[in-house]
Amino acid sequence: MNVTNPQSQMIPGAESPRHDAARQSTAALSLLALGIVYGDIGTSPLYAVKETFNPQHGIALVEANILGGLSAIFWTLMIVVTLKYVTLVLRANNRGEGGVMALLALAISSICERPRLRTLLLVMGVFGAALFYGDAVLTPAISVLSAVEGLEVGTDVFKPWILPIATGILIALFLIQRHGTGVVGLLFGPVCALWFLALAVAGVWNIAQTPRILQALWPGHALHFVTAHGAASFIVLGSVLLAVTGAEALYADMGHFGKRAVRVAWFSLVAPALVLNYFGQGALLLARPEALSNPFYLSFPEWALYPMVVLATAATVIASQATISGAYSITQQAIQLGLLPRLTVIHTSSRVSGQIYVPLVNWLLLAAVVLAVLGFGSSSALASAYGVAVMGTMVVTTLLTFFVIRHGWGYPLWLCLLATGGFLLIDLTLFAAAMNKVFEGGWFPLALAMVMLTLMLVWRGGRARLLAQLQTASVPLDQFLQSLQRSPPQRVEGTAVFLNSAANATPHALLHSLKHYRVLHQRNVFLTVEFSDRPWVPAEERVVCQPLDGDCWRVLVRYGFMDRPDIGDALERCGPAGLQLEPMEVSYFLSREKLVPRGTERRRWARLRDALFATLARNAGSVTDYFNIPPNRVVELGSRVEI
C-alpha cells in the first residue's frame, strides 16, 4: 500500500541487517561457504556410489556398468550443479537472496498482471517449500546414520549400536539449537575444508591404482548405462540423483556469502574433491567388487578408518546444522509472506540477523528425524525416500526460474525455453525415477510436504477471507476522524498506538476502546505493517509517517520477508517527521479476533478448512513477541468475526 499524501515523510532508519559479505574477502567467504553451502552435497559420497550399484537394481557389477555408473554421476553433477545452479540459477536472485521462497516472491512479482498464473505459481512454490521440510528431516537422518555406519566396517561389534549412537548424536544436535550456532559455526569452514581434502586424497590414491576408471569421463558410458538395462536403467537414476542432494543449498544460502564466493568454493575445491572421490570409489570397485558393502570407507587405508568416521560424523553434523537452520529460515520467510501463522522466533545472535531459532519447528523436526532413523533403520532404506524431496524442490526451482527470466528479465521465449527446458527434462526424469520408490519410503517426504502445503494454503486463504470480512465491516479512517471533530470525546494524556491491518480503515481496537472507556488519548498513532516480496527493505524506505487531523498519525512500516520486525524501533525513527514518542507513555492497542463459523449449511470441506484455520489462529504466536512490543504496554481488545 502506498501513501501518496505530499505531507508524508520517508523516515531514514538503521541499516537493514544485511550480511557482511561485501566486507570480507572472497577467500574467507568461500571458506565459510564450505560448511553452510556445501555440507549437504559434500557428504553425498557416503552413500551415492553404494546406492547407485545396489544389487537390488539388478545391474551386474562389471567393468562396463561401473564406468557407466560413475559417468552418470559425473555428468549429473556437471549438468545439474555446475550448469544449472552455479551458472544459471544463482543469477535469478531476489536482491541477493536465494531459495525457493525468494524465487517464488520474485516470480510472482514479475507477473503481477496475471492473477491466475500468480495463483498457480504460488501453489507450485509453496509445494517446493513444503518439500524442503522433508529434506530437512531426511538430510540429518541419512547423513549422520551413513557416517556412523562406518563403525561396522571395522568390526561387527558396533552393529547393534549404530542406531542408538546416530539417534543420540541427532538428539544432542537439536538440543543445542536454542543456544545458537555462532561459536560452532566458526569451525564449519575448516572442518569441511579438511573433509574435502580427505575426499580428494582418497580419490587420487585409488585412481592411481586403477587409472582406467578415468574412461568414465566419456559421456557415452553414461548414455549406455541409463539406456541399456531396460527398466533397471530408469530405476537406478533414483540413486544417481543422490550425488546432487544439497544442490539447492547453493541457491538458498547465496545471500549469506554472495554468488562469487559460492562459485569460487565450488570450482576450486568442492567439485574437484567430489569428482576425485567418486572416481576413487569407482576405481576401488573395479579392483575389488566386494568393496560394494561400503565403498566410501573401504577406499581409505585401514589405519584411517576410525579417524574418517569421526571426520565424517563431524561433516554430517555440519550438513545437518545447515539444513536445520534452513528450515528455521524458510519458516520465518513463510510467516512474513503470510503463508504460516506467527511462531516464536528467537534471534540467537545480536550481530547476525540470519541466526534464528524456532522452538516449535525444532521439536517437530527432532521427532520426525528420530522416527525416520528408527523407522527406516539404515542409510540404504532412507536413500529411497531422500530423492523424492530433493528432486521435487529442484523441479519447482527450474519452473520458477523460467518465469523469472521470461517475465522478470524479459528474455525471448526461445532463449528461456533453451535455458531451462533441458534442465527441466533432466529434473523431471530424475524426479520420475525417484517416484518409483514411493512405496519404499518416498511416501514419507511427500506426506510431510502435503501436510505443510495444506497448512500454508489454508492459512493464506483464511487470512485473506478474514481481512476481507474485517474491511467490509470497518469504518473508513478519514470519515471516522471527521466525526470525532464534530463530536470530540474526552481526551486523556499519553499516546495510543493502534495496530491496523489496513491503513485506511478504523482499527477495531479503537472502536471498542471508545465504546468501553469513552475516552481518546491525546495522541493517536494508526500503525500498519506491510511485508514486501523483497528480502530486505532499505532503511530509507522502511517507515512512512503522515500527520492527520486531531494530533493523529498514520505510520506505515515496511519489512522484507527476511527482516526482523521491531515496532518500537520503527516508532523511534518517526522523530524527524515530528512524531516524538516517550516509550513509557505509549500504550499499544491490539485487536484479537475470535473466529466463529457462519453455520452448517456450507459444504463439509469448507467447514473443515475454516475449522483448521481457526485452530491455527488460536495457536498463533504472540503479536507482542513477534513485533517486539513491550508486553507491559499492551492492551488487547477482542471481537467476534464470522468466517
Secondary structure, DSSP 4 states (H G I P E B T S, - for coil): -----TT-EEEP-PPP---SGGGS-HHHHHHHHHHHTTHHHHTGGGTHHHHHT-GGG-----HHHHHHHHHHHHHHIIIIIIIIIIIIGGGS-BTTB-SHHHHHHHHHHHTTT-HHHHHHHHHHHHHHHHHHHHHHHHHHHHHHHHHHTTHHHH-GGGGGGHHHHHHHHHHHHHHGGGG-SHHHHHHHHHHHHHHHHHHHHHHHHHHHHSGGGGGGGSHHHHHHHTTTTTHHHHHHHHHHGGGGTTHHHHHHTHHHH-HHHHHHHIIIIIHHHHHHHHHHHHHHHHH-GGGGGSHHHHTS-GGGHHHHHHHHHHHHHHHHHHHHHHHHHHHHHHHHTTSS-----EE--SS-TT-EE-HHHHHHHHHHHHHHHHHH-SHHHHHHHHHHHHHHHHHHHHHHHHHIIIIIS---HHHHHHHHHHHHHHHHHHHHHHHTTGGGTTHHHHHHHHHHHHHHHHHHHHHHHHHHHHHHH--BHHHHHHHHHHSPPEEEEEEEEEE-SSTTB--HHHHHHHHHH-EEEEEEEEEEEEE-SSS---GGGSEEEEEETTTEEEEEEEE-TTS---HHHHHHTTGGGT----GGGEEEEEEEEEEE---SSS-HHHHHHHHHHHHHHHTPPPHHHHTT--GGGEEEEEEEEE-
